[in-house]
Amino acid sequence: MATPVIMPRQGQTVESCIITKWHKEVGDRVAVGDLLFSYETDKAAFDEASTVDGVLLARFFEEDDDVPVLTNVCVIGEPGEDISAFAPDGVATAEASDQSEAAEQLTSQVAVEPVAGTAPSEPLESVEQGDGRIRISPRARGLAERAGIDYTAATPSGPMGRIIERDIVDLIAKGPQVAAELQPQVTPGQVQAPAADISVSEGELETAYDVVPLTNIRKRIAEAMFKSLSTTAQLTIHTSFDATEILELRKKLKASQNPAAQAITLTDMVLYAVSRTLINHKSLNAHMVDDKLLVYKHVNLGLAVDTERGLMVPTIFKSDVKSLSQISADAKRLANACRAGAVNPDELQGGTFTVTNLGGLGVEYFTPVLNPPQTGILGVNTIVQRVRQTPEGLSTYPAMGLSLTFDHRAVDGAPAARFLKELKENLESFTTLLALE
């Protein structure tokens, strides 16, 4: 019996997902556990595996399509089964039937060795539909627009005569030859402008650069960063603190027999201190929305995580009432989920303040970018040895830098500096801060 595969709901706030890659073609035999397709929300990426055995009879959506959650994406069954009832609203059941018939033909065909000199690739006219439109994926269209080429000259290789990204890449690689084909013909009496002298050889043109399309997550990050810098009044101030006490505590925790204690890092200690300090600086634990400041009663601490897919910021909710070991456990669980692409999208929102740490990369100071509508973000820097005057003379100490970016529309410089001053004091006397809990 044919079985539909739906677009899963990844979190209560997610309404649709974008298909990024199909791992199976119509007509392919599918086993339980085989990857069917990959998809993304605006923050995370996921894979969907088959839960049944059979043949992929139809795909109702293609790569780059934005699919509402709980919508049928494809159908698995046996060739010849009626799948018209599974087609989503707005998707022609005739297309689904055609795909089902194609699947039946594919599974019944006998493998034949390709013969040299067979028909060339599908011509351009094959993409012309009955209504005069050309099928092209959004990603392919975007690449063509950025490259400044006419995508109608591409030879489609996607399903049902659809132009996809690799077709545009092939078109770009053809270079001047394609450009010449698109030149208007000169009629008698017209004077044609001389062609520009192209001194770059064909080989050099092909290898001058690689086209690397942005992933959907990278696009969202780009949009968020641009919006942040263009819609807020950001200012960054810097300080440093004596990290002697937290380094000594870290050494003792690593030497303990408790695995949870051994796992606590310097970043965890900073997160803990920030969660306690923000309670006394409410304008930094807030959202700036239009002309209002939403001041939160608890600290929902965002933690910037570097992943292969790009920057992600999961949230440690109510961190101000969690212990150091609880914050440490939450931070590691969320970071691991982000890097594995398995984080719940509901945990990627709701933050009231963010901490980002570049200290492990040797950065001494930097300018973190706000995560709107939050009014503050703290950058944590590397530890450097500094010299200071003591009654006994000059001595060195480990100094860790802190960089606070704040929205000057909501917070003035002096209140922001007071937050940094109190945070510095809490970190320099960290064991006292723990004892006061």
C-alpha positions, 0 to 999 in steps of 0.5 A: 500500500502506498505511503506518503512522506510528510514534511516534519514539524521541527519545533512548534514555531516552524511553519515551513521548510526548504528542501535542499537535496533529494537523495532518491530519484523517482523509480528508485528502490527504497529501504527502511532507513534510506535517506530520502531528502534533506531540508532546512528551517531558517536556523537548522538542517535535517535529513528525512529517512524512509520508514517503509520499504518500496519504490519512490513513486512520486516527488511533489516538490523539488530542491529549493521548494519551500514546503509547509510542514505536515504536507505530503512531500513524496510517496513510497509504494509499489509500481502501478498503485494509485497515488493521486489522493496523496497529491497536496493542494495546488500540485497537479495529480496528473504530474504525480500520475506521470511520475508513478508511470515513469517509476513503473517503467524504470523498475521494469526496464532492463539495464542497457549499455549506453551507445556512443553517439546517442541523442544529445542533451535535452534541447531548450524547447523542452523547458517551454511549458504549455502556458509559455513559462520556463521551469527554473529553481529559485537557486538557479534563477538567483545564480543566473541573476548574479552572473548577469546571464540569460538563463533561457539559454541553459539546457535543463537537466532537472526533473520534468525539464526544470533548469537547476543550479548545475545547468546555470554553472554549465552555462557560465562555464561556456563563457563568451560562446554563449554570450555570442549566441545571445547577441542580436543579429545585425541587419543591413544598414546597422553598425555593430560596435567592435567587440571588446578585446578579451585577453583571458584564455578560455582555460584561465576563464574557466578556472578564475573562480568557483561558484559557491552558492550560499546555503539557506542558513548562510542566507538567513545569517547574512540577512540577520547581520545586515538587518542588525547593523542597519537598524540598530545603534551599536556601540562596543566597549572593552575591558579585561579581568584577572582570570587567576581565580577562575583558572585555579577553580578550573584546575581543581574541577579537572582534578576532581573525580566528578565527571560533571565537575570535570566538564565545566569550562571557563566559558561555562563560568562566564555564562554563569557570571553573566546570568547573575550580573544581568539581573541587576542591569535589566536594560541589557536583559531586554528586547527593543521593539519599536519604541518599547523596551521589553524587560525580561524577568529571567535571563534566557542566555543565547550561546553563539555556536560555530558549526559547519552550516554557519553560526547558530545561537541556541538558548539556555532558558532561565539561566539565572536560576540554574546552577553552574553544572546545569548551565554547563550541561545545557551549553554542551547539549545545545552546542552538540545538537547544533553541530549535529544539525539536530537542534530543536528550532524552538531552542534557537529563539527566545534569547534575551542576551547573547555570549560569543567566545572567540578566545579559543581562536586567539582573538584579544578584542572584537566587535560582536554584532547584536542579535536583534531585538536583544540590546546586548551581546558579550564577546569573550576573548583570549587570555593574555599575560599582563603586567601590573604594579604591586607593593612588591613590585611588578608582577604578571597576571592572566587577563581575559578580555570582554567586549560588550556591544549594546544598542545605544537606543536602549542603553547609554554608555555609563549603564553598559560600563557599570554592567561590565564593571560588576561582571568583572568583579564577579569573575575575579571573585568567582568562588564568592559568587558561587557561595552566595547562591 
